[in-house]
Each structure stands twice: as C-alpha cells, then as structure tokens.
Amino acid sequence: MTTLLLNSVQQRRLKKLARETGRTPEQTLRFVLRDGFDFCEWEVHESIAAESDAMRNGTLPNDQVQRRATALIESAHARRSKRKPLEWTRRASEAYHATLVRIAEEDPPTARMARERVERAVSRYFCQVSFSVTARLNTGAPGFESFMSATKYP
C-alpha cells in the first residue's frame, strides 16, 4: 500500500471538505485524489448553493419541466415554419424560364439537370437564411456573403 503525506494546509482542506459533505476524511480523500481539491471544493459549494436555492424557491416535477420544454420547442418550430414562402420576381422568373427553354431546345436532359440544380440551390439557400454568417461558415454551408466558405470549411 502506498503512503500518502499531506501537508497541514491540505489536511485542513480535507477535514473541512469531509465535514461539509458529511463523510470521513478517508472517504473524501478518494474524491480529492481523483478530482483535486479545487474541483471538490467548488462542487460542494455549488451543491450547497443549489440545495439552498431549492429550499428557498421550491422545485418543479421533471415531467412539468419537460412538457414546457417540448412546448417551447414546438412553438419555435411553428414560428419558423410560418415564414413567408420564397417568391421570384416576375423578371427573374421570365429570365429563368427563357434560359431553360433555350437549353431545352438543344439538350432537354441538360435543361432538366439545370432546373434540378436551381431548385436544390434555392431550397438550400432558403433553409440557411436564418443561419448567421458564423453558423454558415462553421457548418460549411455557403451563403450569399461567400461562395468560398464551403471550400474553406469542409
């Protein structure tokens, strides 16, 4: 068995922690060796503060908290899904259709592929409109600010 020597400051800290937790110093030492004095003292003080807060302000049952959390998430999703649908200006729509007609006259499969790519690009952009610039960069999703972001952040 390994002998462990604690200086007087460490012994006082250990005894104080043991007293605050309701354990013996020997039982407390196991946690101190694993996590360190600072973390154990912080954790004990936070636990005492949490218990004090619960006594002062009361507690709520878990199912009530989970129901409210679910309702908040669904409410946020409902607000997001009520966004105005994407609309094209008349001029952009006419130019897009004229371009597709011109392509289709020479190569119909390429025209279909172009239409699919535009639809995919528009749907991706519309999903990302709510992303911040930082979120688009971190997810690698290119936004209208930078078409290079997808290559810089794979």
Secondary structure, DSSP 4 states (H G I P E B T S, - for coil): -------HHHHHHHHHHHHHHTS-HHHHHHHHHHH-HHHHHHHHHHHHHHHHHHHHH----HHHHHHHHHHHHHHHHHHHHTSPPP---HHHHHHHHHHHHHHHHH-HHHHHHHHHHHHHHHHHHHHHTTS-HHHHHHHT--BTTBTTHHHH--
